[in-house]
Amino acid sequence: MKFENQSSYSLGHRSPTSKEALVGENGSQVTLVSQSALGAINRGRVLQALYDNGPKSRADLARLAGVNRTTITGIVQPMIEEQLLVEGDAVPSDFKGGKPARPLYFNPDAPMLGAVLLLPGKVQTCLVTLAGEIRAVAKAEFDPQGEKDAFVAIIKKTLSSTLLQAHKAPFGIGIASAGMIDSDNGVILAVNLAPVLTGLPLVSILQKHFSLPVVIDHHPRALLVGDRWFGPGRGQQNFAAIYTGEVLGGAFFIDGKVYRGLAGSGGELGHTVVQMGGARCNCGKHGCWETVAALPWLREEASKMGMAEPSKISCARLVKETEEGSGAAGDLLDRYTRNIAVGIVNLQQTLSLNSYVLHGDVAGGGPAAAERIKAHVEQSIIMRPGQEISVTVNGIGEGHTALRGAAGLVLSSHLKLVI
């Protein structure tokens, strides 16, 4: 299936008009932020205010932003004309003596956002509304060791079944993918647990097939974007998302922006070394954080301890059995959370992000696991006066967060928002 051709975009390439460079006498450049870039920042902040606070009038938004109503109108009017936002019926003002106001919110009839979650052996697709509602979910499995053509056929079929349910052409398709991702060029560079995906130029394949803009990013970064738009990261300027499962990954939100690094290479946290001369990792190195803080390690330790059904061990199960009085489960849970904390300690000492959102298996352990990790972190870092460390879990589920994050990639690119 194809939609009418729409302009494409990538996460790594910014518009040449967004910044202007002045060249000094010695050849050095001084980069200025253009009016268009400032407009993108302001659009993003207005949208975030609506996500955080629900429907708000122009006057309410002006008060929240500390600007006049005319400034807000200049920001929101183009989005109303694009049918992204809609004004509701007039309601009494929140302020005594104020005029009735018309609240602004996301247009339920606006084009939706296509989203794909791609993990080893599994693909999940859906449509996401501008308000973050997930619809038209489709799922499929593929052979991680199979042929590329067979995988491409599966993802096209699965995504087609979702997009056929869109009432109008979506703004685009966002992909949250496992593995090493070149987000600038739309290529999956390597996936150790799914070699069929290695080297796949998935963005160009799907753009050509559906005639829609397509963006791709690392799965943990999509989780981070989902947290930023819809979850515990709302309103924060600095935080990290940490994912544990068959692998370990993470992503950073620093000074109000997603940190990607060169071609999307930033955030390979699972392969930071935490144990010199430690166990061999899938990447070929030894002592990676992933080797002591992911499910393969947890299963192996449970087996060594003689625990029942070690292949089915999880953080949620450890918390449950610990609460039921199991000393073995309590010991393993403490070591698992300590190992996760080790990597967070290094992040905290390096970046001082102070806030960490857990996803994947460890999030299944809920607040009990988060509190243990926080305690281990606080015991191992140099705390400054007044400093607080926050370790929380995203309770809406990894799949939904990643899909919303993938949709957020499209939304941010379409509106040229700075994230």
C-alpha positions in Angstrom: 0.0 0.0 0.0 1.1 3.6 -0.7 0.1 7.0 0.6 0.5 10.2 -1.3 4.1 11.2 -1.2 5.1 13.3 1.8 8.4 14.9 2.6 10.9 12.8 4.4 13.2 13.7 7.3 15.8 12.2 9.6 16.6 12.5 13.2 20.2 13.5 12.7 19.9 16.1 10.0 18.7 19.5 10.9 17.4 22.1 8.5 20.2 24.3 7.1 18.2 27.3 8.1 17.8 26.3 11.7 21.3 27.6 12.5 23.6 30.3 11.0 27.3 30.2 11.3 29.7 33.1 11.4 33.3 32.4 10.5 36.0 34.1 12.5 39.4 35.3 11.4 41.0 32.1 12.5 38.4 29.9 10.7 36.5 29.1 13.9 32.7 29.2 13.7 30.2 30.9 16.0 26.8 29.2 15.7 23.7 31.3 16.2 20.2 30.0 16.7 17.8 31.2 14.0 14.2 32.3 14.4 12.9 29.1 12.9 14.8 27.1 15.5 13.4 29.3 18.3 10.0 28.7 16.8 10.5 24.9 17.0 11.5 25.2 20.6 8.4 27.2 21.5 6.1 24.9 19.7 7.6 22.0 21.6 7.1 23.7 24.9 3.4 24.6 24.2 2.7 21.0 23.1 4.4 19.7 26.3 2.3 22.1 28.4 -0.8 20.5 26.8 0.5 17.0 27.4 1.3 17.9 31.0 -1.7 19.9 31.9 -4.5 18.8 29.6 -6.7 21.3 27.6 -5.7 24.9 28.2 -6.9 28.2 26.7 -4.5 30.6 25.0 -4.7 32.8 28.1 -3.9 29.8 30.4 -0.9 28.9 28.2 0.3 32.5 28.2 0.1 32.5 32.1 2.0 29.2 32.2 4.7 30.5 29.8 5.0 34.0 31.3 4.3 35.6 27.9 1.3 37.6 26.5 -1.6 36.1 24.7 -0.5 37.5 21.3 2.8 35.5 21.5 0.9 32.3 22.3 -1.5 32.9 19.4 1.4 33.3 17.1 2.7 29.9 18.2 -0.6 27.9 18.2 -2.4 29.4 15.2 -0.3 27.6 12.6 -0.9 24.3 14.4 -4.7 25.1 14.4 -4.5 25.8 10.7 -2.6 22.5 10.2 -5.5 20.8 12.2 -3.1 19.5 14.8 -4.9 21.5 17.5 -8.6 22.4 17.9 -10.4 24.9 20.1 -13.2 23.5 22.2 -16.4 25.3 23.3 -16.1 28.3 25.7 -15.9 27.4 29.4 -15.8 29.7 32.4 -12.3 31.1 33.2 -10.2 29.7 36.0 -9.7 33.2 37.2 -12.3 35.4 38.9 -13.7 38.0 36.5 -12.0 36.4 33.5 -13.8 36.0 30.2 -15.0 32.5 29.1 -12.1 30.8 27.4 -11.9 28.2 24.6 -9.5 25.4 25.6 -7.0 24.1 23.1 -6.2 20.4 22.7 -5.1 17.9 20.2 -7.5 17.4 17.3 -9.0 13.9 17.5 -9.5 13.9 13.7 -5.8 14.9 13.0 -3.7 12.4 11.1 -2.3 9.7 13.4 1.3 8.5 13.9 2.5 5.1 12.7 4.7 3.2 15.2 6.8 0.1 15.1 8.5 -1.8 17.9 11.2 -4.2 16.5 12.8 -6.6 18.9 14.6 -9.9 18.1 12.0 -12.3 16.7 9.1 -9.9 17.3 7.5 -7.0 15.5 4.6 -4.9 16.9 2.9 -2.0 15.0 0.1 0.4 15.9 -1.3 3.9 15.3 -0.9 6.5 17.9 -3.1 9.6 18.3 -1.6 13.0 19.1 -2.9 12.5 22.6 -1.0 9.3 23.0 -3.9 6.8 22.5 -2.8 3.5 20.9 -5.0 1.9 18.3 -4.9 -0.7 15.6 -2.2 -2.9 17.2 -0.8 -5.8 15.1 1.9 -8.3 16.1 4.0 -10.8 14.2 7.0 -13.0 14.8 10.0 -13.6 12.5 13.1 -15.8 12.4 16.0 -13.8 13.9 18.4 -16.0 11.9 16.3 -16.1 8.7 16.4 -14.4 5.3 16.1 -10.6 5.0 13.5 -10.9 2.2 11.3 -13.0 4.5 11.6 -10.5 7.3 10.9 -7.5 5.0 7.7 -9.2 3.8 6.6 -9.8 7.4 7.1 -6.2 8.5 5.4 -4.8 5.4 2.4 -7.1 5.9 2.1 -6.3 9.6 2.5 -2.6 9.2 0.0 -2.6 6.3 -2.7 -4.2 8.5 -2.2 -1.3 10.9 -2.0 1.5 8.5 -5.1 0.3 6.6 -7.1 1.3 9.7 -6.0 5.0 9.5 -8.8 7.4 8.5 -6.3 9.5 6.7 -2.6 9.3 5.7 -0.5 9.3 8.9 2.2 11.9 9.5 4.8 9.2 9.2 6.2 6.0 10.7 8.5 5.8 13.7 10.5 2.7 14.4 12.0 1.7 17.8 14.5 -1.0 17.1 16.8 -3.2 19.0 20.5 -3.2 18.2 23.0 -0.6 17.0 21.2 2.0 14.9 22.5 4.7 12.5 19.6 7.1 13.0 21.0 9.6 10.5 21.0 7.2 7.6 18.1 5.0 8.7 20.1 1.8 8.9 20.2 -1.0 11.5 23.9 -1.6 11.8 24.0 -4.7 14.0 21.7 -6.8 16.2 23.6 -9.6 17.9 20.4 -11.5 18.8 18.8 -11.1 15.4 21.5 -11.2 12.6 18.7 -11.0 9.9 18.4 -7.3 10.8 22.1 -6.5 10.6 22.8 -4.0 7.8 19.2 -3.5 6.9 18.3 0.0 5.4 14.8 -0.3 6.9 13.9 3.4 6.6 14.4 3.5 2.8 12.6 0.2 2.4 9.5 1.4 4.2 9.6 4.9 2.8 9.6 3.5 -0.7 6.8 1.0 0.0 4.4 3.3 1.9 5.4 6.7 0.5 5.5 8.1 4.1 8.3 9.7 6.1 10.0 7.1 8.3 12.4 7.6 11.2 14.2 5.0 13.2 16.0 5.1 16.6 17.5 2.8 19.2 14.8 1.1 21.3 16.0 2.6 24.7 15.9 6.1 23.1 12.3 5.5 22.0 11.5 4.5 25.6 13.1 7.8 26.7 11.0 9.8 24.2 7.9 8.0 25.4 8.9 8.9 29.0 9.5 12.5 27.9 6.2 13.0 26.1 3.8 10.7 28.1 5.5 9.4 31.2 7.7 10.1 34.3 10.0 12.3 32.2 7.4 15.0 31.6 8.6 18.4 32.6 12.2 17.2 33.4 15.3 18.7 31.9 17.6 15.8 32.8 17.0 12.1 33.2 18.0 8.7 31.8 15.9 5.6 30.8 17.4 2.2 31.7 16.2 -1.0 30.1 16.9 -4.5 31.2 15.8 -7.7 29.4 17.8 -10.1 27.2 20.1 -7.2 26.8 20.7 -3.9 28.7 20.4 -0.5 27.2 19.8 3.1 28.0 19.4 6.7 26.8 19.9 10.2 28.1 17.8 13.4 28.2 20.2 16.2 28.9 19.4 19.9 29.2 16.0 19.3 27.5 17.3 17.3 24.6 17.7 13.7 23.7 21.4 12.9 23.4 22.2 10.7 20.4 25.9 11.1 19.7 27.5 10.6 16.3 25.0 8.9 14.0 22.9 7.7 17.0 25.8 5.9 18.6 25.4 7.4 22.0 23.8 5.4 24.8 25.3 1.9 24.3 25.2 1.6 28.1 25.1 -2.2 28.1 28.6 -2.3 26.7 30.2 0.0 29.2 32.7 -2.1 31.2 31.9 -2.5 34.9 34.1 -5.5 35.7 37.6 -5.8 34.3 38.3 -9.3 33.1 34.6 -10.3 33.7 32.4 -12.6 31.7 32.5 -12.5 27.9 29.7 -10.4 26.3 27.8 -11.0 23.0 29.7 -8.0 21.7 33.0 -9.9 22.1 34.3 -7.8 25.0 34.6 -8.8 28.7 32.9 -7.4 31.8 30.2 -5.3 30.0 27.4 -4.0 32.3 25.0 -6.3 30.3 26.9 -9.4 31.5 25.8 -8.9 35.1 22.6 -7.0 34.9 20.4 -8.6 32.3 18.1 -11.7 32.2 20.8 -14.2 31.0 22.9 -13.5 34.1 19.8 -13.7 36.3 18.8 -17.1 34.9 22.3 -18.5 35.3 22.6 -17.3 38.9 19.1 -18.8 39.7 20.2 -22.1 38.2 23.4 -22.1 40.3 21.4 -21.5 43.4 19.1 -24.4 42.6 16.0 -22.2 42.3 12.9 -23.8 40.8 12.4 -23.1 37.0 15.4 -20.8 36.6 14.5 -20.3 32.9 11.4 -18.4 34.1 13.1 -16.2 36.6 12.3 -12.5 36.5 12.6 -9.4 38.8 8.8 -9.5 39.4 9.1 -13.1 40.6 12.1 -12.4 42.8 10.2 -9.5 44.5 7.1 -11.7 45.0 9.1 -14.6 46.5 11.1 -12.3 48.7 7.9 -10.8 50.1 6.8 -14.4 50.8 9.9 -15.0 52.9 12.4 -16.6 50.5 15.9 -15.9 51.6 17.4 -17.2 48.3 15.1 -14.9 46.3 16.0 -12.0 48.5 19.7 -12.6 48.1 19.5 -12.8 44.3 17.2 -9.7 44.1 19.7 -7.8 46.2 22.6 -8.8 43.9 20.6 -8.1 40.7 19.6 -4.6 41.9 23.1 -3.9 43.1 24.5 -4.8 39.6 22.0 -2.5 37.9 22.9 0.2 40.4 26.6 -0.1 39.5 26.0 1.3 36.0 23.7 4.0 37.3 26.4 5.1 39.8 28.9 5.6 36.9 26.2 7.6 35.0 25.5 9.7 38.1 29.1 10.4 38.8 29.7 11.4 35.2 26.5 13.3 34.2 24.7 13.9 37.5 21.3 13.4 35.9 19.7 12.6 39.3 16.6 10.9 37.8 16.4 7.4 36.3 13.4 5.7 34.8 13.4 1.8 34.7 12.0 -0.3 31.9 11.8 -3.9 30.9 12.4 -6.8 33.4 13.5 -4.6 36.3 10.4 -2.4 36.0 8.4 -5.6 36.6 9.8 -5.5 40.1 7.9 -2.3 40.7 8.7 0.2 43.5 10.3 -2.5 45.6 13.1 -3.1 43.0 13.4 0.7 42.4 13.9 1.4 46.1 16.6 -1.2 46.4 18.4 0.2 43.3 18.2 3.7 44.7 19.6 2.6 48.1 22.6 0.9 46.3 23.2 4.1 44.2 23.1 6.4 47.2 25.5 4.2 49.1 28.1 4.4 46.3 28.0 8.1 45.1 29.3 11.3 46.6 26.1 13.1 47.5 26.0 16.9 47.3 24.1 19.0 49.9 20.4 19.0 48.9 20.9 16.5 46.1 18.1 13.9 45.6 18.3 10.7 43.5 15.1 9.5 41.9 14.7 5.9 40.6 11.2 5.2 39.3 9.5 2.6 37.1 7.3 3.3 34.1 4.2 1.5 35.0 2.3 1.6 31.6 4.4 -1.3 30.1 7.5 -1.4 27.9 5.6 -2.0 24.6 3.3 0.9 24.9 6.0 3.2 26.1 8.3 2.3 23.2 5.4 2.6 20.6 4.5 6.0 22.0 8.1 6.9 21.9 8.4 5.8 18.2 5.3 8.0 17.5 7.0 10.8 19.4 9.9 10.6 17.0 7.6 11.2 14.1 5.8 14.0 15.9 9.0 15.8 16.8 10.4 15.5 13.3 7.1 16.6 11.6 6.8 19.7 13.8 10.6 20.2 13.8 10.6 20.1 17.6 13.9 20.1 19.5 14.0 16.9 21.5 
